[in-house]
Amino acid sequence: MSVVQVTTTCGSREEADRLAGALVEERLAACAQVTGPVGSRYRWKGVVEQAEEWACQLKTTRRRLPALMARIKVLHSYETPEILATSIDDGDPAYLAWVEEQVQPEP
């Protein structure tokens, strides 16, 4: 199994919840956790910005990652959303199997 954790941030709790719900409903993510608010500082188009954001962490498989990333880009309000994928090297085998099962496309 090749499970990955994907992180993105959203500008509102409502957007993060909507994004998380859609990705789980569409079986692109097995689960999603929304946390925040978090304070963010970043450079955007030459200007240092500050914002309050909500982090959304999603679990999926390496196989489903391209579709998940593409869907985030469609659903997200940011022009260039943060989408970071981290490989899960180890974990409870039952949990990892559950992630794999949850993101299988329905027949």
C-alpha positions in Angstrom: 0.0 0.0 0.0 1.1 3.5 -0.7 -0.8 6.0 1.5 -0.1 9.7 1.3 -1.3 12.6 3.5 -2.2 15.7 1.5 -2.3 19.1 3.1 -4.1 22.2 1.7 -5.2 25.5 3.3 -8.3 27.4 2.8 -9.3 31.0 3.5 -12.4 30.1 5.5 -13.7 27.3 7.7 -16.7 26.9 5.4 -14.5 26.4 2.3 -12.3 23.9 4.2 -15.4 21.9 5.3 -16.9 22.0 1.8 -13.6 20.9 0.2 -13.1 18.1 2.8 -16.7 16.9 2.4 -16.6 16.8 -1.4 -13.3 14.9 -1.6 -14.4 12.2 0.9 -17.8 12.0 -0.8 -16.1 11.5 -4.2 -13.8 8.8 -2.7 -10.7 10.8 -3.5 -9.9 11.0 0.2 -10.6 8.4 2.9 -10.9 11.1 5.5 -10.2 14.7 6.2 -9.4 16.8 9.2 -9.9 20.5 9.3 -8.0 22.6 11.9 -7.5 26.2 12.5 -7.5 29.0 12.3 -3.8 29.3 11.7 -1.9 32.5 10.9 -0.1 32.4 7.6 2.5 34.7 6.1 3.6 34.4 2.5 4.8 36.3 -0.5 2.2 36.6 -3.3 2.9 38.5 -6.5 5.8 40.4 -4.9 4.0 41.5 -1.7 4.2 39.9 1.7 0.7 39.0 2.8 -0.8 37.8 6.1 -4.0 35.7 6.4 -6.0 33.5 8.6 -6.4 30.1 7.1 -7.8 26.6 7.9 -5.7 23.6 7.3 -7.2 20.5 5.7 -5.3 17.2 5.9 -6.5 14.4 3.7 -5.5 10.7 3.5 -5.5 9.0 0.1 -3.3 6.6 -2.0 -0.5 7.4 -4.3 -2.7 6.0 -7.2 -5.6 8.4 -6.4 -3.3 11.4 -5.7 -3.4 12.9 -9.3 -7.2 12.9 -9.3 -7.3 14.4 -5.8 -4.9 17.2 -6.7 -6.8 18.0 -9.9 -10.1 18.1 -7.9 -8.6 20.4 -5.3 -7.6 22.8 -8.0 -11.2 22.8 -9.4 -12.9 23.3 -6.0 -10.4 25.7 -4.4 -10.9 29.4 -4.4 -7.2 30.2 -4.5 -5.4 30.8 -7.8 -2.5 28.6 -6.6 -3.6 26.5 -3.7 -1.1 24.8 -1.4 -1.2 21.1 -2.2 1.5 19.1 -0.5 1.7 15.3 -0.4 3.7 13.4 2.1 4.3 9.7 1.8 3.3 7.6 4.8 6.2 5.2 5.4 4.6 3.2 8.2 1.4 3.0 10.2 -1.1 0.6 11.5 -1.7 -2.0 8.8 -5.5 -2.0 9.5 -5.7 1.7 9.1 -3.7 1.8 5.9 -5.9 -0.9 4.5 -8.9 1.1 5.4 -7.6 4.1 3.6 -7.0 2.0 0.5 -10.5 0.5 0.7 -12.2 4.0 1.1 -10.7 5.5 -2.0 -11.5 2.7 -4.4 -13.8 4.0 -7.1 -17.3 2.5 -6.9 -18.1 -0.1 -9.5 
